[in-house]
Amino acid sequence: MSDGRQGRFITLEGGEGAGKSTQIGRLTAWLEGRGHAVKATREPGGAPGAEMIRKLLVEGPVERWDGTTEALLHFAARREHLRSTVWPALKKGSWVVSDRFADSTMAYQGYGHGADRAMLGELYDIAVGDFRPDLTLILDLPVDVGLARAAARRGTETRYESLPVAFHERVRAGFLDIAAADPERCVVIDATQGIDAIAAAIGDAVTKKLKA
Ligand code: TMP
């Protein structure tokens, strides 16, 4: 579907409490200030059917699903999100900024839960095809800092947060591996900085990579 699209697809990734939502708001305003139409969205979710799947994933007991079932659910939600929200917006020329995308499945279900990474690549091909983000910003910070921030705003979506620290350490290492393997697409941002400094680093990355 990527043929002929004018908008760009930017994804923000990172562990719990990395500040992605705040930065999505800042990036959206920054891009709009440069004259782009922007659709801000999120995963799991971002479309009515995908939001229904989100509830199955982020609520309830940890042992509800194993890593493979989770991956299947995340890719089902992702396909619905792409079909209903992301691809139509890009087609209209909007820039799409998504709070999480497929790197989260590789980091959480692959590195975190140990689901087979080749299998995750195959699921990507089935559910997404040859479509890729134009730029992925990985907000990196120590696990203890992120979990403390996430706990402070705890609602009903606690399923992933309640996994052990070692799980979240594997997720963090996974995101850094993904970034190292794909430096053209991925930029790692130090998320221990203040909100303005992070927003500035994101603005620099977008300018450099996408000439926004
Ligand atoms: P959020 O807290 O950033 O909204 O994301 C919800 C949770 O879903 C978060 O703990 C990470 C998890 N997640 C995965 O495990 N795999 C995925 O593919 C995605 C998109 C999210």
Residues whose N, C-alpha, C, O or C-beta is under 5 A from the ligand:
A	BS01	TMP	E43 P44 H74 R100 F101 S104 T105 Y108 Y160
